[in-house]
Amino acid sequence: MDMVSKSDNGRVKGAGLAALRGLALALVSLPGAVVLFVLSVVSIALIPIGVGIVTTPYVLTGVRNFANWRRVLAAEWAGVRTPPAYRPLPKDATPWGRTFGMLGDAATWRDLRWLPLDMTLGFVTALLPAALFLYPLEGFAIAAGLWRVLADSGTYWYGFVPVSDPGTAFGAGVLALALLLLAHFVTPRLLEVHFRLTKAVLGSSQGELTERVRVLTETRWDAVDVSAAELRRIERDLHDGAQARLVAVGMDLGTIEALLDKDPAKARELVAQARKSSVEALTELRALVRGIHPPVLAERGLGDAVKALALRLPVATEVDVELPGRAEEPVESAAYFAVSEVFTNAVKHADADRVWVDVHHTDGMLRVAVTDNGKGGAVIGAGSGLAGVERRLGTFDGVLAVSSPAGGPTMVTMEIPCALS
């Protein structure tokens, strides 16, 4: 959505929406940043006595989720993109390894530096759009007659206008109108300033290219490991499934050949058995191929493939797709299986009964957002399905952000840079 539309009505709506978003952001960012900053300082201070070894990974995970939530809002509300660049932790990391692995990550310290800035200057820049948009209401009220009540206790100042009589009250109304016109044009930009400030701190200020290369290198190795594991799975499934059935069919055919003259009835029975085995082998092969690359994805693209996935879910699902073309096949495949994993999490782990999916392409980014009304609490942790999704997207320089407070809802946002054909 454009922050400011081309029509006058769109601009008013855009300014009002930016003011409301800024107010909501200010009311959430101040207490959220204060609580997380205090918890982080206390938890890190308790590391020498051992308590912080256990608590710090959980606190820093909360900080990362809070920062990722702000990254999602920055991309959605202002088009300001700040990809996370956290170092992946080993799957079998001990509390000690997780604590010092996270503390050894430069991205963690950027998050911690951002928290005090967010509770001060970030709070002001988020509240300013709302204040600029709402302050004219006071001026209109003064011009409409409130000045009589206010003037009883002496001269009342509205901005730089001293209000004491009908003439000055009219001047306050004129100033309010001027401020409203200013808010009409400036408020959406002020909200963008807030997110630009967030990006300046959360984004890598130095060594960004080095960090990017490191992350891409690690995700490439992860992709190689995943590919090798997938090949082994395919080999195992073929050996234990379709191959075994086809061998059995071959043996049955040899027996049938020997029984055609001696025992035709038994031969017919074995023919039926061989036919059944061949059908089962074909079904398993189709399922295996579908797991490698679903036919609907190859034939009709990502949008229809996601809709097909949604139709198979046992919960109510709404899918909104806006794709003017098709991405490259590997990108579509990565996005498809990422969505499939998120669907599985929503149904099996979040106990959701409703899921919303939005798939669109804008500014050179394929963006998929999956929201569910489940119990929340999802994190990108070592060994979780979301960690696998993050590695899959990282192969294509994509990012994953998760907002999942306790009690829900959960919103998983995936972005992959790509061009559409």
C-alpha positions as CSV (number, residue, x, y, z in Angstrom):
1,M,0.0,0.0,0.0
2,D,1.3,3.5,-0.9
3,M,1.8,5.6,2.2
4,V,0.3,8.6,0.2
5,S,-2.2,8.0,-2.6
6,K,-2.5,10.2,-5.7
7,S,-6.0,11.4,-5.0
8,D,-6.8,13.9,-2.3
9,N,-9.0,11.4,-0.4
10,G,-6.2,8.9,-0.5
11,R,-3.8,11.4,1.0
12,V,-6.2,12.2,3.8
13,K,-6.7,8.6,4.5
14,G,-2.9,8.0,4.2
15,A,-2.2,10.7,6.7
16,G,-4.8,9.5,9.2
17,L,-3.6,5.9,8.9
18,A,0.0,7.0,9.4
19,A,-1.0,8.9,12.5
20,L,-2.9,6.0,14.0
21,R,0.0,3.6,13.2
22,G,2.5,6.0,14.8
23,L,0.3,6.3,17.9
24,A,0.0,2.5,18.2
25,L,3.7,2.1,17.6
26,A,4.6,4.6,20.3
27,L,2.3,2.9,22.8
28,V,3.9,-0.5,22.1
29,S,7.5,0.5,21.5
30,L,8.1,2.4,24.7
31,P,7.1,-0.4,27.2
32,G,8.4,-3.2,25.0
33,A,11.8,-1.6,24.6
34,V,12.1,-0.7,28.3
35,V,11.2,-4.2,29.5
36,L,13.4,-6.0,27.0
37,F,16.4,-3.7,27.7
38,V,16.1,-4.1,31.5
39,L,15.8,-7.9,31.2
40,S,18.8,-8.0,28.8
41,V,21.0,-6.0,31.2
42,V,20.0,-8.0,34.2
43,S,20.3,-11.3,32.4
44,I,23.8,-10.5,31.0
45,A,24.9,-9.3,34.4
46,L,23.8,-12.6,36.0
47,I,26.0,-14.7,33.6
48,P,29.0,-14.8,36.0
49,I,26.9,-16.6,38.7
50,G,25.4,-19.0,36.2
51,V,21.8,-17.8,36.1
52,G,22.3,-15.7,33.0
53,I,23.6,-18.7,31.1
54,V,20.1,-20.1,31.2
55,T,18.1,-16.9,30.9
56,T,20.1,-14.9,28.3
57,P,19.2,-17.0,25.2
58,Y,15.5,-16.6,26.0
59,V,15.8,-12.9,26.6
60,L,17.9,-12.3,23.5
61,T,15.5,-14.4,21.5
62,G,12.7,-12.0,22.7
63,V,14.8,-9.0,21.6
64,R,15.3,-10.5,18.2
65,N,11.6,-11.2,17.8
66,F,10.9,-7.6,18.8
67,A,13.4,-6.3,16.3
68,N,12.2,-8.6,13.6
69,W,8.6,-7.4,14.2
70,R,9.8,-3.9,13.7
71,R,11.5,-4.9,10.5
72,V,8.2,-6.4,9.2
73,L,6.3,-3.2,10.0
74,A,9.0,-1.1,8.4
75,A,8.7,-3.1,5.2
76,E,4.9,-3.2,5.2
77,W,4.1,0.4,6.3
78,A,7.0,2.4,4.8
79,G,8.8,0.1,2.3
80,V,12.0,0.3,4.4
81,R,13.7,-3.0,4.3
82,T,16.3,-4.1,6.9
83,P,17.1,-7.8,6.4
84,P,18.2,-9.6,9.6
85,A,21.7,-11.0,9.6
86,Y,21.9,-13.2,12.7
87,R,24.4,-16.0,12.8
88,P,22.8,-19.4,12.9
89,L,23.4,-21.4,16.1
90,P,24.3,-25.1,16.1
91,K,21.3,-27.3,16.4
92,D,22.7,-29.2,19.4
93,A,24.1,-26.1,21.2
94,T,24.2,-26.2,25.0
95,P,22.9,-23.2,27.0
96,W,26.5,-22.1,27.3
97,G,27.0,-22.3,23.6
98,R,23.7,-20.5,22.8
99,T,24.5,-17.7,25.3
100,F,28.0,-16.9,24.0
101,G,27.0,-17.7,20.4
102,M,24.4,-15.0,20.6
103,L,26.6,-12.6,22.5
104,G,29.3,-13.1,19.9
105,D,27.0,-12.0,17.1
106,A,27.4,-8.4,16.1
107,A,23.7,-8.3,15.2
108,T,22.8,-9.0,18.9
109,W,24.7,-5.9,20.0
110,R,23.0,-3.8,17.3
111,D,19.7,-4.9,18.7
112,L,20.7,-4.0,22.2
113,R,21.9,-0.5,21.1
114,W,18.7,0.0,19.3
115,L,16.4,-0.6,22.4
116,P,17.4,2.6,24.3
117,L,17.2,4.6,21.1
118,D,13.7,3.1,20.4
119,M,12.4,4.0,23.9
120,T,13.6,7.6,23.5
121,L,14.0,9.1,20.0
122,G,12.1,6.2,18.4
123,F,9.2,6.9,20.8
124,V,9.2,10.6,19.8
125,T,9.4,10.0,16.1
126,A,6.5,7.5,16.3
127,L,4.4,9.8,18.4
128,L,5.1,12.9,16.3
129,P,2.9,12.0,13.3
130,A,-0.1,11.4,15.7
131,A,0.5,14.6,17.6
132,L,0.8,16.6,14.4
133,F,-2.4,15.1,13.1
134,L,-4.4,15.4,16.3
135,Y,-3.2,18.8,17.6
136,P,-5.4,20.7,15.1
137,L,-8.5,19.3,16.7
138,E,-7.7,21.4,19.8
139,G,-7.4,24.5,17.6
140,F,-10.8,23.8,16.0
141,A,-12.4,23.3,19.4
142,I,-11.0,26.6,20.6
143,A,-12.3,28.4,17.6
144,A,-15.7,26.8,18.1
145,G,-16.1,28.2,21.6
146,L,-13.8,26.4,23.9
147,W,-11.8,29.6,24.2
148,R,-14.4,31.0,26.6
149,V,-13.6,28.3,29.1
150,L,-9.9,28.5,28.7
151,A,-9.7,32.3,28.7
152,D,-11.4,32.4,32.2
153,S,-8.1,31.5,33.8
154,G,-6.0,34.0,31.8
155,T,-4.5,34.0,28.3
156,Y,-4.3,30.5,26.8
157,W,-1.6,29.8,24.2
158,Y,-2.4,27.6,21.2
159,G,0.9,27.2,19.5
160,F,2.2,30.7,19.2
161,V,-1.3,32.3,19.2
162,P,-2.5,33.8,22.6
163,V,-6.2,33.1,22.9
164,S,-8.3,35.6,24.9
165,D,-11.2,36.7,22.6
166,P,-13.1,35.7,19.5
167,G,-10.5,37.2,17.2
168,T,-7.6,35.3,18.7
169,A,-9.7,32.2,18.8
170,F,-10.3,32.5,15.1
171,G,-6.6,32.9,14.7
172,A,-6.1,29.6,16.6
173,G,-8.6,28.0,14.2
174,V,-6.6,29.3,11.2
175,L,-3.3,27.9,12.7
176,A,-5.1,24.6,13.3
177,L,-6.1,24.5,9.6
178,A,-2.6,25.2,8.5
179,L,-1.3,22.4,10.8
180,L,-3.8,20.0,9.4
181,L,-2.8,20.8,5.9
182,L,0.8,20.3,6.9
183,A,0.0,17.0,8.5
184,H,-1.9,16.0,5.3
185,F,1.4,16.0,3.5
186,V,4.1,15.4,6.2
187,T,2.6,12.8,8.5
188,P,3.3,9.7,6.3
189,R,6.9,11.0,5.8
190,L,7.4,11.4,9.5
191,L,6.5,7.8,10.1
192,E,9.0,6.8,7.4
193,V,11.6,8.8,9.3
194,H,11.0,6.6,12.3
195,F,11.6,3.5,10.3
196,R,14.7,5.0,8.6
197,L,16.1,5.7,12.1
198,T,15.4,2.0,13.0
199,K,17.2,0.8,9.9
200,A,20.2,3.1,10.7
201,V,20.7,1.2,13.9
202,L,19.5,-2.3,13.2
203,G,21.2,-2.4,9.8
204,S,24.8,-3.3,9.6
205,S,26.7,0.0,9.8
206,Q,30.1,-1.5,8.9
207,G,31.3,-4.6,7.2
208,E,27.8,-5.1,5.7
209,L,29.2,-6.7,2.6
210,T,31.4,-9.0,4.7
211,E,28.5,-10.0,6.8
212,R,26.4,-10.6,3.7
213,V,29.0,-12.8,2.2
214,R,29.4,-14.8,5.4
215,V,25.6,-15.4,5.7
216,L,25.4,-16.4,2.1
217,T,28.3,-18.7,2.4
218,E,26.8,-20.4,5.4
219,T,23.4,-20.8,3.7
220,R,25.1,-22.2,0.7
221,W,26.7,-24.9,2.8
222,D,23.4,-25.5,4.5
223,A,21.8,-25.9,1.0
224,V,24.4,-28.4,0.1
225,D,23.8,-30.4,3.3
226,V,20.0,-30.2,2.7
227,S,20.4,-31.4,-0.9
228,A,22.6,-34.3,0.2
229,A,20.1,-35.3,2.8
230,E,17.2,-35.0,0.3
231,L,19.1,-37.2,-2.2
232,R,19.6,-39.8,0.5
233,R,15.9,-39.7,1.4
234,I,14.9,-40.1,-2.2
235,E,17.3,-43.1,-2.5
236,R,15.9,-44.6,0.6
237,D,12.3,-44.1,-0.4
238,L,13.0,-45.6,-3.8
239,H,14.8,-48.6,-2.4
240,D,12.3,-49.4,0.4
241,G,9.2,-48.5,-1.5
242,A,8.8,-48.5,-5.3
243,Q,11.9,-50.5,-6.1
244,A,10.9,-53.3,-3.7
245,R,7.4,-53.4,-5.2
246,L,8.8,-53.6,-8.7
247,V,11.1,-56.4,-7.8
248,A,8.2,-58.2,-6.3
249,V,6.2,-57.6,-9.5
250,G,9.1,-59.1,-11.5
251,M,9.2,-62.2,-9.4
252,D,5.5,-62.6,-9.7
253,L,5.7,-62.4,-13.4
254,G,8.4,-65.1,-13.5
255,T,6.2,-67.3,-11.3
256,I,3.2,-66.6,-13.6
257,E,5.2,-67.6,-16.6
258,A,5.9,-71.0,-15.0
259,L,2.3,-71.5,-13.9
260,L,0.5,-70.5,-17.1
261,D,0.3,-74.2,-18.3
262,K,0.4,-76.0,-14.9
263,D,-2.0,-73.9,-12.8
264,P,-3.9,-71.2,-14.8
265,A,-6.0,-70.3,-11.7
266,K,-3.0,-69.6,-9.6
267,A,-1.4,-67.6,-12.5
268,R,-4.5,-65.4,-12.7
269,E,-4.4,-64.8,-9.0
270,L,-0.7,-63.7,-9.3
271,V,-1.6,-61.5,-12.2
272,A,-4.1,-59.6,-10.1
273,Q,-1.5,-59.4,-7.3
274,A,1.1,-58.1,-9.7
275,R,-1.3,-55.5,-11.1
276,K,-2.1,-54.3,-7.6
277,S,1.6,-54.0,-6.7
278,S,2.3,-52.1,-9.9
279,V,-0.5,-49.6,-9.1
280,E,0.9,-49.1,-5.6
281,A,4.4,-48.6,-7.0
282,L,3.1,-46.0,-9.4
283,T,1.3,-44.2,-6.6
284,E,4.5,-44.2,-4.5
285,L,6.5,-42.8,-7.4
286,R,4.0,-40.1,-8.0
287,A,4.0,-39.1,-4.3
288,L,7.8,-39.1,-4.4
289,V,7.9,-36.9,-7.5
290,R,5.3,-34.6,-6.0
291,G,7.6,-34.2,-2.9
292,I,10.5,-33.3,-5.2
293,H,8.6,-30.8,-7.4
294,P,4.8,-30.7,-7.3
295,P,3.2,-30.9,-10.8
296,V,0.9,-28.0,-10.0
297,L,3.9,-25.8,-9.2
298,A,5.6,-26.7,-12.5
299,E,2.5,-26.3,-14.6
300,R,0.6,-23.4,-13.0
301,G,3.1,-21.5,-10.8
302,L,3.5,-20.5,-7.2
303,G,0.1,-18.8,-6.8
304,D,-2.0,-21.8,-7.8
305,A,0.4,-24.2,-6.0
306,V,-0.2,-22.3,-2.7
307,K,-3.9,-22.3,-3.3
308,A,-3.7,-26.1,-3.8
309,L,-1.8,-26.4,-0.5
310,A,-4.5,-24.3,1.2
311,L,-7.3,-26.6,-0.1
312,R,-5.7,-29.6,1.6
313,L,-5.5,-27.9,5.0
314,P,-8.1,-29.0,7.6
315,V,-8.7,-25.4,8.6
316,A,-10.3,-22.4,7.0
317,T,-7.8,-20.6,4.8
318,E,-7.9,-17.4,2.8
319,V,-5.4,-16.9,0.0
320,D,-4.7,-13.6,-1.7
321,V,-2.3,-13.8,-4.7
322,E,-1.0,-10.9,-6.8
323,L,1.7,-12.2,-9.1
324,P,1.9,-10.6,-12.6
325,G,4.4,-13.3,-13.7
326,R,6.5,-16.3,-12.6
327,A,9.7,-16.4,-10.7
328,E,12.5,-18.7,-11.6
329,E,11.8,-22.4,-10.8
330,P,14.2,-22.7,-7.9
331,V,12.8,-19.6,-6.2
332,E,9.2,-20.9,-6.7
333,S,10.2,-24.2,-5.3
334,A,11.9,-22.7,-2.2
335,A,8.9,-20.4,-1.5
336,Y,6.4,-23.3,-2.0
337,F,8.1,-25.7,0.5
338,A,8.6,-22.8,2.9
339,V,4.9,-22.1,2.8
340,S,4.2,-25.8,3.2
341,E,6.3,-25.9,6.4
342,V,4.6,-22.8,7.8
343,F,1.2,-24.4,7.1
344,T,2.3,-27.5,9.0
345,N,3.4,-25.5,12.0
346,A,0.1,-23.6,12.0
347,V,-2.0,-26.7,12.0
348,K,0.0,-29.1,14.1
349,H,1.8,-26.9,16.6
350,A,-0.2,-23.6,16.8
351,D,-3.6,-25.3,17.0
352,A,-4.9,-22.6,14.6
353,D,-8.4,-22.8,13.1
354,R,-7.9,-20.1,10.5
355,V,-5.0,-19.1,8.3
356,W,-4.5,-16.1,6.0
357,V,-1.9,-16.1,3.2
358,D,-0.8,-13.1,1.1
359,V,1.5,-13.6,-1.9
360,H,2.7,-10.7,-4.0
361,H,5.7,-9.2,-5.8
362,T,6.8,-5.6,-5.3
363,D,10.0,-3.7,-5.6
364,G,11.9,-6.7,-6.9
365,M,10.9,-8.8,-3.9
366,L,8.7,-11.9,-3.8
367,R,6.8,-11.5,-0.5
368,V,4.7,-14.2,1.3
369,A,3.0,-13.5,4.6
370,V,1.2,-16.3,6.5
371,T,-0.9,-15.4,9.5
372,D,-2.7,-17.8,11.8
373,N,-4.9,-17.3,14.9
374,G,-3.2,-20.0,16.9
375,K,-1.6,-19.9,20.3
376,G,1.6,-18.2,19.2
377,G,5.0,-18.7,20.7
378,A,6.7,-19.7,17.5
379,V,10.5,-18.9,17.4
380,I,13.2,-19.4,14.8
381,G,15.2,-21.8,17.0
382,A,17.8,-24.4,16.4
383,G,16.2,-27.6,15.2
384,S,12.8,-26.0,14.5
385,G,11.0,-26.1,11.1
386,L,11.3,-22.3,10.9
387,A,15.1,-22.6,11.2
388,G,15.0,-24.9,8.1
389,V,12.8,-22.4,6.3
390,E,15.3,-19.6,7.1
391,R,18.1,-21.7,5.7
392,R,16.1,-22.5,2.6
393,L,15.3,-18.9,1.9
394,G,18.9,-17.8,2.8
395,T,20.1,-19.8,-0.2
396,F,18.5,-17.2,-2.4
397,D,19.4,-14.2,-0.2
398,G,15.9,-14.3,1.2
399,V,14.9,-13.4,4.8
400,L,12.4,-14.7,7.3
401,A,10.7,-12.7,10.0
402,V,8.4,-14.1,12.7
403,S,6.0,-12.2,15.0
404,S,4.4,-14.6,17.4
405,P,3.5,-13.3,20.9
406,A,2.2,-15.8,23.4
407,G,-1.5,-16.2,22.8
408,G,-1.1,-15.4,19.1
409,P,-1.6,-14.4,16.4
410,T,1.5,-15.6,14.5
411,M,2.7,-13.8,11.4
412,V,5.5,-15.3,9.3
413,T,6.8,-13.1,6.6
414,M,9.2,-14.4,3.8
415,E,10.9,-12.3,1.3
416,I,13.1,-13.4,-1.7
417,P,14.7,-11.0,-4.1
418,C,13.8,-12.0,-7.6
419,A,12.4,-10.9,-11.0
420,L,9.2,-12.2,-12.6
421,S,9.0,-13.3,-16.1
